[in-house]
Amino acid sequence: MRRFNLRAGGLSMLALAAAVPLLAATPAAAQQSPVPFDAERGVFSFATGLERALPAVVQVTTLGQSEGPSSGENEPRPVSSGSGAIIDAREGIVVTNNHVVEGGRKFTVDMTDGRIFDATLIGTDKATDLAVLKIEATGLSQIEVVNSDSLRTGDLAFAVGYPLGLDQTLTMGVISGLGRSGMGDRIEDYIQTDAAVNSGNSGGPLLDSRGRLIGINTSILSGGGGGNDGIAFAVPSRILMYVVAQLRESGEVKRGTTGVILGSLNPERSRDFGLGIVRGAVIEDIAPGSSAERGGLRRGDVITRIQNRSVSNAGTVGATVGMAAPGTQVEVVYLRDGREGRTTVTVEAPGERAVVAGADTVIARGAAVRLAGEGLQVFAVEGGSVAAAADLQAGDMIRSVDGQAITDLTALAQAMDGTGERTLSVARGEETVAIRLP
């Protein structure tokens, strides 16, 4: 389970019962209760809906290269373990987290009925922390998937997985928030829940009260002790199914673009802009000739709504545009000098050019670079881009490309143009870091 000083605390049945008016344990009274009633056993329970999903929740083990001989052999050995969900029983498709399988050489999937299968990695997407595995098996179950756009804060949520070395475990909570971000330069639009999630839950499903998949658990936020503090995040099914479809089709995810490089609005920047809001996405730069430029957007505009959805941060825009097919018309509401504006931009296929050079900015592989007092500074990194995947960060100062010192934008554009890997030497604080961009 990825931690960002991260965690989650569960809502007990006792607490739920206290919030529901006390009802006599009769069928007539139970029908008026918001909690399903099992008349045969005389108890309130969500088991009927959830039990249909549990056989499709699996344990995923990743094996890597052994560092030394073992009994004269050098076989892969377990390096990480997590959870997964079968979403297509006929084809044996299992969804889990990228960080569960990252660096693996071999993968196995353990079923609740005791069977274990070798799995083939179909593809991964680091920007959403998702991975797709395939197993060859019969008699599989699958989880019904529901559109996460129907969720509301306060809905019940159930996390299922294999935490802390335990067998399959179910925990309950509520949807604590929607559209969450803050995990880094990724395609972020997370579901937040307080259902207990711990190490080993990564890649497991987040279910609604009917046992339908609404998200894949990916990370927790903890206060420093490493345990569960009641804050966990899941990739919503709306994003999940789009990513899985592309990975199954081509093994990679190709996201649409409008040509903008975005940053998230925060209180400090809001004060600089003279705004009375702290939620939105700031346009840091625009690629010359892009659909965003043709739509009239400018550097410094603050996007507040996209496709009639409130924009919490840059991740909201990235998730919306990145999942739209080329040619899609996207409605954008923005603020400029304190006044609201509206425009429509067309989602374009990812550009084939590695570099776009403007008058005072170069955009290369998802990183926007400009001249600063000390040289060439990265001032924005597009979520889900090659630069983001390579851990290039805003604030990095580029010193050289492939060993050649670079001091101006023209030289940078020339050095980054074309295909093939580039190695950047960047100054990050007091350190010098090597960044490899494929």
C-alpha positions in Angstrom: 0.0 0.0 0.0 1.5 3.4 -1.0 1.8 5.7 1.9 1.9 9.5 1.8 1.8 9.6 5.6 -1.4 7.9 5.0 -4.3 5.7 6.5 -8.0 4.8 7.1 -10.4 4.1 10.0 -13.5 1.9 9.6 -17.1 2.7 10.6 -18.4 0.0 12.9 -21.8 -1.7 12.6 -22.4 -0.5 16.2 -21.9 3.1 15.1 -24.2 2.6 12.1 -26.9 1.1 14.3 -26.7 4.0 16.6 -27.4 6.4 13.7 -30.5 4.4 12.6 -33.7 4.6 14.6 -34.1 1.5 16.8 -36.5 -0.9 15.0 -38.1 -4.0 16.3 -36.6 -7.1 14.7 -39.7 -7.9 12.7 -40.0 -8.2 8.9 -42.5 -5.3 8.7 -40.1 -3.0 10.7 -37.1 -4.2 8.8 -38.7 -3.2 5.5 -38.6 0.5 6.8 -35.0 0.3 7.7 -32.2 1.6 5.5 -30.1 -1.4 6.5 -30.9 -4.8 4.8 -32.6 -7.2 7.2 -32.0 -11.0 7.1 -35.3 -12.3 8.4 -34.1 -15.9 8.7 -31.3 -14.9 11.1 -33.0 -11.9 12.6 -30.0 -9.6 11.9 -29.2 -6.5 9.8 -26.6 -7.4 7.2 -25.1 -6.5 3.9 -23.8 -10.0 3.4 -26.2 -11.0 0.6 -24.9 -8.4 -1.8 -21.3 -8.5 -0.8 -20.9 -12.3 -0.8 -21.4 -12.3 -4.6 -18.3 -10.2 -5.0 -15.9 -11.8 -2.5 -14.9 -14.8 -4.7 -13.6 -12.4 -7.3 -11.2 -10.6 -4.9 -7.8 -12.2 -5.2 -4.3 -12.0 -3.7 -1.6 -10.9 -6.1 2.0 -11.9 -5.5 4.9 -10.4 -7.4 8.2 -12.3 -7.7 11.5 -10.8 -8.8 15.0 -11.9 -9.5 16.7 -13.6 -6.6 19.8 -11.8 -5.4 21.7 -15.0 -4.9 21.6 -18.8 -5.2 19.0 -20.7 -3.3 19.5 -24.5 -3.2 21.7 -24.1 -6.2 19.0 -22.2 -8.2 18.3 -18.6 -8.9 14.5 -18.6 -9.0 12.3 -15.6 -8.7 11.2 -15.0 -5.1 8.3 -12.9 -3.7 9.1 -9.2 -3.5 5.6 -7.7 -2.9 2.1 -8.7 -2.3 -1.3 -7.0 -2.8 -4.8 -7.6 -3.8 -6.8 -7.6 -7.1 -10.3 -7.8 -8.5 -11.5 -10.0 -11.4 -13.6 -7.9 -13.7 -13.9 -10.3 -16.6 -14.2 -14.0 -15.6 -14.4 -15.3 -19.2 -11.1 -13.7 -20.2 -9.5 -14.0 -16.7 -8.8 -10.3 -16.4 -7.5 -9.1 -13.0 -7.1 -5.4 -12.1 -4.6 -4.4 -9.4 -2.2 -1.5 -8.7 0.9 -0.7 -10.7 3.0 -0.4 -7.5 2.0 -4.0 -6.6 3.5 -5.4 -9.8 6.2 -2.9 -10.5 9.6 -4.4 -11.0 8.2 -8.0 -11.1 9.5 -10.8 -13.2 6.7 -13.3 -12.5 3.2 -12.9 -11.0 0.8 -15.3 -9.3 -2.9 -15.0 -8.3 -4.4 -16.8 -5.3 -8.1 -17.5 -5.3 -10.4 -17.8 -2.3 -11.1 -21.5 -3.2 -7.4 -22.3 -2.7 -6.3 -22.4 -6.4 -3.3 -20.5 -7.5 -2.4 -19.4 -11.1 0.5 -17.9 -12.9 -0.5 -14.5 -14.4 0.6 -12.6 -17.5 1.1 -8.8 -17.2 -1.0 -7.2 -19.9 0.0 -3.6 -19.2 0.5 -0.9 -16.5 -0.3 2.8 -16.2 1.8 4.6 -13.6 -0.2 7.8 -13.9 -3.3 6.1 -12.4 -1.3 3.4 -10.5 -3.3 0.6 -12.3 -2.2 -2.7 -13.8 -3.9 -5.5 -15.7 -3.1 -9.2 -15.3 -4.5 -12.2 -17.2 -4.9 -15.7 -15.9 -6.0 -18.9 -17.7 -8.7 -20.5 -15.5 -12.2 -21.8 -15.5 -14.9 -21.4 -12.9 -14.1 -17.7 -12.1 -16.3 -15.1 -10.6 -16.3 -11.4 -11.5 -17.3 -8.2 -9.8 -20.1 -6.1 -11.2 -18.8 -2.6 -12.0 -20.9 0.5 -11.5 -20.2 4.1 -12.7 -18.4 6.0 -9.9 -20.0 9.2 -11.1 -23.2 8.1 -9.2 -21.4 8.2 -5.8 -22.3 10.7 -3.1 -20.4 11.7 0.0 -21.9 9.7 2.8 -22.5 6.5 0.8 -21.5 3.3 2.5 -18.2 1.7 1.2 -16.6 -1.7 1.7 -12.9 -2.4 1.2 -11.8 -6.0 0.5 -8.3 -7.3 0.3 -5.5 -9.2 2.0 -4.0 -6.8 4.5 -1.0 -7.3 6.8 -0.6 -11.0 5.8 -4.2 -11.9 6.7 -6.6 -13.9 4.6 -9.4 -12.0 2.7 -10.7 -9.2 4.9 -13.7 -6.9 4.6 -13.9 -3.5 6.2 -16.7 -0.9 6.2 -16.8 2.9 6.1 -18.3 5.7 4.1 -17.4 7.8 1.1 -15.6 10.6 2.8 -15.0 12.8 -0.2 -14.7 12.8 -4.0 -12.3 14.4 -6.5 -9.4 14.2 -4.1 -5.8 14.9 -5.2 -2.4 15.7 -3.8 -0.5 12.4 -4.4 1.9 14.0 -6.9 2.0 14.5 -10.7 -0.6 11.9 -11.6 -4.0 11.7 -13.1 -5.8 12.3 -9.9 -9.5 12.3 -9.1 -9.6 9.9 -6.2 -12.4 8.6 -4.0 -11.7 9.1 -0.3 -13.0 6.6 2.2 -12.6 5.8 5.9 -13.0 2.1 5.3 -10.0 0.5 7.0 -7.2 0.0 4.4 -3.7 -1.2 5.2 -0.6 -2.7 3.6 -1.7 -5.5 1.4 -5.1 -3.9 0.5 -3.4 -2.2 -2.6 -5.2 -3.2 -5.8 -8.3 -4.6 -3.9 -11.8 -3.3 -4.7 -13.8 -0.7 -3.0 -17.4 -1.8 -3.1 -20.8 -0.2 -2.6 -23.4 -1.6 -0.3 -24.7 -3.9 -3.0 -21.2 -5.4 -3.6 -20.5 -3.5 -6.9 -17.1 -2.2 -7.7 -16.8 1.6 -7.4 -13.0 1.9 -7.2 -9.6 0.2 -6.7 -7.8 1.0 -3.4 -4.5 2.6 -4.1 -3.1 4.5 -1.1 -3.6 5.7 2.4 -2.7 8.8 4.4 -1.3 8.3 7.9 -0.1 10.6 10.5 3.4 9.2 10.7 2.9 6.0 12.7 2.4 3.9 9.6 -1.0 2.6 10.7 -4.6 3.3 9.7 -5.8 6.8 10.4 -9.1 6.7 8.5 -8.0 8.3 5.2 -7.7 6.0 2.1 -7.9 6.7 -1.6 -9.3 4.7 -4.5 -9.1 5.1 -8.3 -12.8 5.6 -9.3 -14.3 3.1 -11.7 -14.9 5.8 -14.3 -11.2 6.1 -14.7 -10.4 2.5 -14.1 -12.5 1.1 -16.9 -11.1 3.6 -19.4 -7.5 2.7 -18.5 -8.2 -1.1 -18.4 -9.9 -0.9 -21.9 -6.8 0.8 -23.4 -4.3 -1.6 -21.7 -6.3 -4.6 -22.9 -6.4 -3.2 -26.4 -2.8 -2.0 -26.9 -0.9 -2.5 -23.6 -0.5 1.2 -23.1 -2.7 4.3 -22.3 -2.8 7.2 -24.8 -4.4 10.2 -23.4 -6.0 13.1 -25.1 -4.6 16.6 -24.8 -5.6 20.2 -25.3 -2.1 21.7 -25.2 -2.1 23.1 -21.7 0.3 22.6 -18.9 -1.5 23.0 -15.5 -0.7 23.6 -11.9 -3.1 23.4 -8.9 -4.5 26.6 -7.3 -3.5 27.0 -3.6 -4.0 29.7 -1.0 -0.7 31.4 -1.8 -1.3 31.5 -5.6 -5.0 32.6 -5.0 -3.7 35.6 -3.1 -1.3 36.4 -5.9 -4.2 36.3 -8.4 -6.4 38.3 -6.1 -9.0 35.5 -6.0 -11.4 34.5 -3.3 -11.2 30.7 -4.1 -8.6 28.0 -3.5 -9.8 25.4 -5.9 -9.0 25.3 -9.5 -6.3 24.6 -12.1 -3.9 27.3 -13.2 -2.8 27.4 -16.8 1.0 27.6 -16.6 1.6 27.5 -20.3 0.0 26.7 -23.6 1.5 24.9 -26.6 1.6 27.2 -29.7 -1.1 26.2 -32.2 -2.9 23.9 -29.7 -6.7 23.7 -29.4 -6.4 25.5 -26.1 -4.7 28.4 -27.8 -7.3 28.4 -30.5 -10.0 28.3 -27.9 -8.7 31.6 -26.5 -7.2 30.3 -23.2 -4.2 32.1 -21.9 -1.4 31.6 -19.4 -2.6 32.6 -16.0 -6.2 31.6 -16.5 -7.8 29.6 -13.7 -10.0 26.8 -14.8 -12.9 26.3 -12.3 -15.3 24.0 -14.2 -14.8 21.4 -17.0 -17.6 19.5 -18.7 -20.0 20.8 -16.0 -17.8 19.4 -13.2 -16.2 21.5 -10.5 -12.4 21.6 -10.8 -10.6 20.9 -7.5 -7.1 20.9 -8.9 -5.0 20.1 -12.0 -5.8 16.4 -11.6 -9.5 17.0 -12.2 -8.8 18.5 -15.6 -6.2 15.9 -16.5 -8.6 13.1 -15.6 -11.4 14.6 -17.7 -9.3 15.5 -20.8 -7.2 12.4 -20.6 -10.2 10.1 -20.9 -11.9 11.9 -23.8 -11.5 10.6 -27.3 -9.8 12.9 -29.9 -12.4 15.2 -31.4 -14.4 15.6 -28.2 -15.6 19.1 -27.5 -14.9 20.0 -23.9 -16.6 23.0 -22.2 -14.3 25.0 -20.0 -15.2 27.8 -17.4 -12.3 29.9 -16.3 -11.4 33.1 -14.4 -9.2 35.8 -16.0 -8.5 39.0 -14.1 -11.3 38.1 -11.7 -13.9 37.7 -14.5 -15.5 34.5 -15.6 -15.1 33.3 -19.2 -16.3 30.3 -21.1 -14.9 28.5 -24.1 -14.9 25.1 -25.9 -11.7 23.3 -26.7 -11.2 20.2 -28.8 -9.4 17.2 -27.4 -6.5 16.2 -29.6 -4.5 13.0 -30.0 -1.2 13.1 -28.2 1.3 15.0 -30.3 4.0 13.2 -32.2 6.4 16.0 -31.8 8.7 15.6 -28.8 9.2 19.3 -28.4 7.1 22.4 -28.7 9.0 25.7 -28.6 7.4 29.0 -27.8 8.8 32.5 -27.4 9.9 32.0 -23.8 9.0 28.4 -23.1 9.9 24.9 -24.3 7.5 22.0 -23.6 9.3 18.7 -23.9 7.8 15.3 -23.1 5.3 16.9 -20.7 7.7 19.3 -18.9 7.4 23.0 -19.3 10.8 24.8 -19.1 11.6 28.5 -19.0 14.7 30.7 -18.4 15.1 31.6 -14.7 17.8 33.6 -13.0 20.0 30.6 -12.6 19.4 28.9 -15.9 16.7 26.6 -17.3 13.9 25.8 -14.8 11.2 23.2 -15.0 8.1 25.1 -13.8 5.3 22.6 -14.6 5.0 18.9 -15.3 1.9 17.4 -16.9 0.3 14.6 -15.0 0.7 11.2 -16.7 3.4 12.5 -19.0 6.8 10.9 -19.7 8.4 13.6 -17.6 6.1 12.9 -14.7 6.8 9.1 -14.9 10.5 9.8 -14.9 10.1 11.9 -11.7 11.1 15.2 -13.2 9.7 17.9 -10.8 8.7 21.5 -10.9 11.6 23.5 -9.6 14.3 21.3 -11.1 17.1 23.2 -12.9 18.3 21.5 -16.1 22.1 21.6 -16.4 22.8 19.2 -19.3 21.2 16.8 -21.7 23.2 13.6 -22.6 26.3 15.1 -21.0 26.1 18.3 -23.1 25.8 21.5 -21.1 22.5 23.4 -21.9 22.1 27.1 -21.1 19.3 28.4 -23.3 15.9 27.4 -24.6 17.1 27.0 -28.2 19.8 24.5 -27.2 17.3 22.6 -25.0 14.8 22.3 -27.9 17.4 21.0 -30.2 18.8 18.5 -27.6 15.3 17.2 -26.8 14.0 16.9 -30.3 13.6 13.6 -32.0 13.0 10.1 -30.6 15.0 8.0 -28.2 16.0 8.3 -24.5 17.5 11.4 -23.1 19.4 11.7 -19.8 19.1 15.0 -18.1 21.3 16.2 -15.3 19.2 18.5 -13.0 19.9 20.4 -9.8 17.3 19.8 -7.2 18.1 21.7 -4.0 21.5 20.7 -2.9 21.5 17.6 -5.1 22.3 16.7 -8.6 19.8 14.1 -10.0 20.0 12.1 -13.3 16.6 11.8 -15.0 16.1 9.4 -17.9 13.3 10.4 -20.3 12.3 7.6 -22.8 
